[in-house]
Amino acid sequence: MRARISIDASKAARTWPRVERYQNSTLRFAPPADFPAFWAEKHGRPKIMRCWVTLDEVWDYRTDEYFWNYRIGVNRYEDDPHHHEYDWGWTVPSEVHIQTYLAAHSEHCDEILLNLRRYEKETEQGVISLDKYEEVVERVIEHYKNLYPNIRYIEPCNESDYLRFGGIGTGHYYKLYTRAYRAVRKLNERYRYETPLEIGGSAINAVMDRPHLWREFLQHLANDKDERRKIDYYSMHDYNGHPNRMKVFYDMHHAWIKELSLPDLPIFVDEYGFTRTTGIWTDSLRNASGVLSAMILSTRLEGMHLFPWCTFHNPSSQMSFTQYLLLEDGQYASTPNGNAMRMLYMLKTDELEMLGEHHHRVIATGDATGYAVLATNPGNEPMAVDLALHSIPYDKAAITEYRVDSLHNNRLTGPASMELGLTNRWIERVTGPEKGIDLTAVLEPYGFTLWLVEP
């Protein structure tokens, strides 16, 4: 494949949306307390950070006791036959407590999207009543919202049709969603928050493999007779090697909400991955290249925001996704996924006009400090890149190249590295009547490169 692109350095198409500012954390392998500050220093302050509270850890249904600052990942239900197994088998106990985790993320992001999960199966089986579920959800949101006022978005349940996340159908999910939006509504009325709470769903995965589940959720919303029904955003997940599925979903979703007279609201793809969940080291590069392409594509879909999975996770099971590794000496080392986010952070203020077929694999940006051009190859064959940048307002330019592939800036398959580093730098004269320079490269399978062109 070859990408031939002409870039006009004098024409800004729009302000470039900071796609790297929508991110995910996890509790199954909770990050150390200093990690959110570290991530924000390297990539900028997230606009929305997706965080978690697990209801069975904060509240014990057997004793009606709340553990507001529970130690993350400690299973007190191992011998309880009435408690669903959920994903405890994949959870690593942490020394971090939940309020430390939330406080660290709250301090280093603009807003928190808080997912509340577990007890899906117990409510379906009648072990916990829906009234009690609503009471607990209300108290939990109230407690943490008062501690961390930048909690804005509430998301009840996560991929709840999967057995490890509850194994419930859309009908029961919507009962839980209804109880959660009632809790949010009551809290907003009671406290008149400066940043009111919002709520959305359904946070299911692989919608384009199972579109009937998304249709069922929208149909439940449309059939809801509560005049004060509350939905502020839609959320879904996708882990697939075809980023164009985001466009297909986007068009399908908008056709259905129009048909059902539902509101047109932001879409949070609040977990996204290009590969499956694996501990395979080579999958990190593959995932990063595809996530970059999907995030570029998402900027063409108004109101859609992709949250890549995940800033920090267990490398033994999620090396394909984690952006950082914690080394034995306490330092953090970037994977290709982390380097991809760093490249997005290094893009300039304005998106530049481009001509040529690039299939969401190239983005060019510029501002008064210079230009930044990013190309990614989310394919299993080499890709030639020919980029002609013209109308440059100076006579010579310093060009800095940052390459990520199997041998460069990839500690998993190449020489050990801690963070994204330059791979080449040279001075080039700006020549010809078009005042331009050419950037050419062959990107290896799943490789990606950033060029900075500066005076």
C-alpha positions in Angstrom: 0.0 0.0 0.0 1.1 3.6 -0.7 -0.1 6.8 0.9 0.6 9.9 -1.3 -0.5 13.0 0.5 -0.2 16.7 -0.4 -0.3 18.9 2.8 -0.9 22.7 2.6 1.0 24.2 5.6 -0.8 27.5 5.1 -4.3 26.3 5.4 -5.9 25.1 8.7 -8.9 23.0 8.2 -10.0 23.1 11.9 -8.7 23.1 15.4 -7.3 19.6 16.0 -9.4 17.7 18.6 -7.2 16.4 21.4 -8.2 12.7 21.0 -5.6 11.5 23.6 -7.5 13.3 26.4 -10.1 10.4 26.8 -8.6 7.6 28.7 -9.2 4.5 30.8 -8.0 3.1 34.1 -8.6 -0.3 35.7 -9.2 -1.8 39.2 -8.3 -5.4 38.1 -4.6 -4.3 38.1 -4.8 -1.0 39.9 -2.1 1.6 39.1 0.2 2.9 41.8 -0.9 6.1 43.4 1.7 8.2 41.6 0.7 7.0 38.1 -2.0 9.5 37.2 0.3 12.4 37.8 3.0 10.7 35.7 0.6 10.0 32.8 -0.6 13.6 32.8 3.0 14.9 32.8 3.8 12.8 29.7 0.5 13.2 27.8 -1.3 16.2 29.1 -4.3 16.3 31.5 -7.1 14.0 30.5 -10.4 15.7 29.8 -12.3 12.5 30.9 -10.7 9.6 32.8 -12.9 6.5 33.2 -12.6 5.2 36.7 -14.3 2.4 38.7 -16.0 1.5 41.9 -17.0 -2.1 42.4 -20.2 -2.3 44.3 -19.4 -5.6 46.1 -16.2 -4.2 47.4 -17.7 -1.0 48.7 -20.9 -2.6 50.1 -21.4 -6.1 51.6 -24.9 -7.3 50.8 -24.8 -9.8 53.7 -24.2 -7.3 56.5 -25.3 -4.0 54.9 -21.9 -2.6 55.8 -20.1 0.0 53.7 -16.3 0.0 53.2 -15.8 3.5 51.8 -12.0 3.2 51.6 -11.6 -0.5 50.7 -8.4 -2.0 49.7 -8.7 -2.7 46.0 -9.0 -6.3 44.7 -9.6 -8.2 48.0 -12.3 -10.8 47.5 -14.4 -11.4 50.7 -16.9 -13.7 48.9 -14.7 -16.7 48.0 -16.8 -19.1 50.0 -20.2 -17.5 49.4 -22.4 -19.7 47.1 -24.9 -16.8 46.7 -22.4 -14.4 45.2 -21.6 -14.5 41.5 -18.0 -15.2 40.6 -17.7 -12.2 38.2 -14.1 -11.5 37.1 -12.4 -12.1 40.5 -10.2 -14.7 38.8 -8.6 -12.0 36.7 -8.2 -9.5 39.6 -4.9 -8.9 41.3 -5.1 -7.6 44.9 -3.6 -4.2 45.3 -2.0 -2.2 48.1 -3.8 0.8 46.9 -7.1 1.8 48.5 -10.1 3.1 46.5 -10.0 6.7 47.8 -6.3 6.9 47.0 -7.0 5.7 43.5 -9.9 8.1 42.9 -8.2 11.1 44.5 -5.1 10.6 42.3 -7.2 10.4 39.2 -9.5 13.3 40.2 -6.5 15.6 40.8 -5.0 14.9 37.4 -8.0 15.0 35.0 -10.8 17.5 34.2 -13.7 15.1 34.7 -14.3 11.5 35.8 -16.6 9.0 34.2 -17.3 6.6 37.1 -18.4 3.1 36.2 -20.3 1.2 39.0 -20.5 -2.6 38.4 -21.1 -5.9 40.1 -24.3 -7.2 41.8 -25.9 -7.5 38.4 -26.5 -11.3 38.9 -27.6 -11.0 42.5 -30.3 -8.5 41.5 -31.5 -10.7 38.7 -31.8 -13.7 41.0 -33.5 -11.8 43.8 -30.7 -12.0 46.3 -30.7 -8.2 46.3 -33.8 -6.3 45.6 -34.0 -3.5 42.9 -35.0 -1.1 45.7 -31.9 -2.0 47.6 -29.7 -1.7 44.5 -31.0 1.8 43.9 -30.3 2.8 47.5 -26.8 1.5 47.4 -26.0 3.1 44.0 -27.4 6.4 45.4 -25.3 6.3 48.5 -22.1 5.3 46.7 -22.4 8.1 44.1 -23.3 10.6 46.8 -20.2 9.6 48.9 -17.6 9.8 46.2 -19.2 12.8 44.4 -18.9 14.8 47.6 -15.2 13.8 47.9 -14.4 14.3 44.2 -16.6 17.0 42.7 -15.3 16.4 39.2 -17.1 13.1 38.9 -19.5 14.0 36.2 -20.5 10.9 34.3 -22.1 7.7 35.8 -22.1 4.4 33.9 -24.0 1.5 35.5 -22.6 -1.9 34.7 -19.9 -2.9 32.2 -20.3 -5.5 29.4 -23.0 -7.0 31.6 -24.1 -9.6 29.1 -20.8 -11.4 29.5 -20.8 -14.0 32.3 -17.8 -12.5 34.1 -19.5 -9.2 34.3 -22.9 -10.5 35.4 -24.3 -12.5 32.5 -27.6 -10.6 32.3 -29.9 -9.7 29.4 -30.8 -6.3 28.1 -34.2 -6.4 29.9 -32.6 -6.7 33.4 -29.8 -4.3 32.5 -32.4 -1.7 31.7 -34.0 -2.2 35.1 -30.6 -1.5 36.7 -30.1 1.5 34.4 -33.5 2.9 35.4 -32.6 2.6 39.1 -29.3 4.3 38.5 -30.7 7.2 36.6 -33.3 7.7 39.4 -30.5 7.8 41.9 -28.6 10.4 39.8 -31.7 12.5 39.3 -32.4 12.5 43.1 -28.8 13.5 43.9 -28.8 16.3 41.3 -32.0 17.7 42.8 -30.7 17.4 46.4 -27.3 19.0 45.9 -27.6 21.2 42.9 -24.0 20.3 42.0 -21.9 22.9 40.2 -21.0 20.0 37.9 -24.3 18.0 37.7 -24.2 14.3 37.3 -24.9 12.7 34.0 -25.6 9.1 33.1 -25.4 6.8 30.1 -25.0 3.3 28.8 -25.1 0.5 27.9 -21.3 -0.2 27.8 -21.7 -3.4 25.9 -18.9 -4.8 23.7 -18.8 -5.9 20.1 -21.9 -4.1 19.0 -21.3 -4.7 15.3 -21.1 -8.4 15.9 -24.3 -8.3 17.9 -26.3 -5.2 16.8 -29.5 -6.6 18.2 -28.2 -5.9 21.7 -27.8 -2.2 20.8 -31.2 -2.1 19.2 -32.7 -3.7 22.3 -31.2 -1.0 24.6 -32.4 1.8 22.4 -35.8 0.2 22.2 -36.0 0.1 26.0 -35.1 3.8 26.1 -37.8 4.6 23.6 -40.4 2.5 25.5 -39.5 4.1 28.9 -42.7 5.9 30.0 -41.0 7.9 32.7 -41.3 11.5 31.6 -38.1 12.3 33.4 -36.1 9.4 31.8 -32.5 10.3 31.8 -29.9 9.6 29.2 -26.9 12.0 28.6 -24.6 9.9 26.5 -24.4 6.6 24.8 -21.5 4.2 25.5 -20.2 1.0 23.9 -17.0 -0.9 23.3 -15.2 -2.5 20.4 -12.1 -4.7 20.1 -11.6 -5.5 16.5 -9.0 -5.1 13.7 -11.2 -3.1 11.5 -11.5 0.6 12.6 -14.0 1.3 9.9 -16.6 -0.5 12.1 -16.8 2.8 14.0 -18.2 4.5 11.0 -20.6 1.7 10.3 -21.8 1.8 14.0 -22.1 5.5 13.9 -24.4 5.5 10.9 -26.5 2.6 12.2 -26.9 4.3 15.6 -28.0 7.6 14.1 -30.5 5.9 11.8 -32.0 4.0 14.8 -32.2 7.0 17.2 -33.9 9.0 14.5 -36.4 6.2 13.9 -37.1 5.8 17.6 -37.1 9.6 18.3 -34.3 9.4 20.8 -31.9 12.3 21.5 -28.7 12.8 19.5 -26.0 12.7 22.3 -22.3 12.1 22.6 -21.1 8.6 21.9 -18.4 7.3 24.2 -16.6 4.3 22.8 -15.1 4.0 26.3 -13.1 0.9 25.6 -11.4 0.5 22.3 -8.7 -2.0 21.1 -7.5 -3.1 17.7 -6.4 -6.6 19.0 -7.8 -9.1 21.4 -6.8 -9.2 25.1 -3.5 -11.0 25.1 -0.2 -11.1 26.9 1.6 -11.4 23.6 4.4 -8.8 23.4 4.2 -8.2 19.6 0.5 -7.3 20.0 1.3 -4.0 21.6 2.7 -2.6 18.4 -0.1 -4.0 16.4 -2.8 -2.6 18.8 -1.1 0.8 18.9 -1.1 1.2 15.1 -4.7 0.4 14.8 -5.8 2.5 17.7 -4.1 5.5 16.1 -6.1 4.9 12.9 -9.4 4.5 14.8 -8.8 7.7 16.7 -8.0 9.6 13.5 -11.2 8.2 12.0 -13.3 9.1 15.1 -12.5 12.8 14.6 -14.6 12.7 11.5 -17.6 11.3 13.4 -19.0 14.3 15.3 -19.8 13.6 18.9 -17.8 10.3 19.1 -14.9 9.9 21.5 -12.7 6.9 21.7 -11.1 5.8 25.0 -8.3 3.4 24.3 -7.9 0.5 26.7 -5.8 1.0 28.9 -3.3 3.4 30.5 -2.0 0.8 32.9 -2.8 -2.9 33.1 -1.4 -6.4 33.9 1.3 -7.2 31.3 0.9 -10.9 31.7 -2.7 -10.8 30.4 -3.1 -7.4 28.8 0.3 -6.6 27.2 -1.6 -6.0 24.0 -3.3 -2.9 25.6 -1.2 -1.5 28.5 0.5 1.8 27.8 3.0 1.5 30.6 5.0 -1.1 32.5 6.1 -0.7 36.1 9.8 -1.8 36.4 11.4 -3.3 39.4 13.1 0.0 40.3 9.7 1.8 40.4 10.1 3.6 37.1 7.5 3.5 34.4 8.5 2.4 30.9 6.4 3.1 27.8 5.1 0.4 25.5 4.2 1.1 21.8 0.7 1.9 23.1 2.1 4.6 25.4 4.3 6.0 22.6 1.3 6.3 20.3 -0.5 8.4 23.0 2.7 10.5 23.3 2.8 11.1 19.6 -0.8 12.3 19.6 0.1 14.7 22.5 2.9 16.1 20.3 0.6 17.1 17.5 0.1 20.8 16.9 -2.9 23.0 17.4 -4.6 23.0 13.9 -5.3 20.3 11.5 -4.0 21.1 8.0 -5.7 20.6 4.7 -4.6 17.4 3.0 -5.2 16.0 -0.5 -4.9 12.3 -1.3 -6.1 8.9 -0.2 -4.9 8.1 3.3 -7.7 5.9 4.8 -7.4 7.5 8.2 -3.7 6.7 8.4 -2.2 10.2 8.2 -2.8 13.4 10.2 -1.0 16.7 9.6 -1.1 19.6 12.1 0.5 22.9 12.5 0.7 26.2 14.4 3.2 29.0 15.1 5.8 26.6 16.4 5.9 24.4 13.3 4.3 21.3 11.9 3.7 17.7 13.1 2.8 14.9 10.7 1.8 11.4 12.0 1.5 8.3 9.8 0.4 4.8 10.9 0.2 1.5 9.2 -2.3 -0.8 10.8 -1.8 -3.5 8.3 0.3 -6.7 7.9 2.2 -5.4 4.8 4.7 -2.6 4.5 3.2 0.8 3.6 5.1 3.4 1.6 4.4 7.0 2.7 5.0 10.0 0.4 4.1 13.3 2.1 4.6 16.6 0.3 4.4 19.5 2.8 4.2 22.8 1.0 3.7 26.6 1.6 6.2 26.5 4.5 7.0 30.1 5.6 10.7 29.7 6.3 13.8 28.8 4.2 15.0 25.8 6.1 13.5 23.4 8.6 14.7 21.1 11.3 13.1 17.7 10.9 12.9 15.4 13.8 11.7 11.8 13.3 10.1 9.5 15.9 9.7 6.0 14.6 8.0 3.1 16.4 8.2 -0.4 14.9 9.6 -3.8 15.9 13.1 -2.3 16.4 12.6 1.4 17.3 11.0 2.8 20.5 9.7 -0.7 21.3 11.2 -2.2 24.4 9.1 -5.3 24.0 10.8 -6.5 20.7 13.7 -4.1 20.3 16.4 -2.4 22.4 15.1 -1.4 25.9 13.7 2.1 26.0 11.9 4.1 28.7 10.0 6.6 26.6 9.5 7.8 23.0 12.9 9.0 21.6 13.9 10.5 18.3 15.2 8.2 15.7 16.6 10.8 13.2 17.1 14.5 12.9 18.3 16.6 10.0 18.1 20.1 8.5 16.5 20.5 5.1 16.2 23.6 2.9 12.7 24.6 1.8 12.8 24.7 -2.0 10.9 25.3 -5.2 8.0 27.6 -6.0 5.8 25.7 -3.6 8.2 26.2 -0.7 8.0 22.6 0.3 9.8 19.5 1.6 9.1 15.8 1.1 8.8 13.3 3.9 9.1 9.7 2.6 9.3 6.4 4.5 8.3 2.8 4.3 6.4 1.8 7.5 6.8 -1.8 8.4 3.7 -3.8 9.3 2.0 -2.1 12.3 4.7 0.6 12.4 4.0 4.4 12.8 6.1 7.5 12.6 5.8 11.2 13.7 7.8 14.0 12.0 8.2 17.4 13.5 9.0 20.1 11.0 10.2 23.3 12.9 12.1 26.5 12.1 
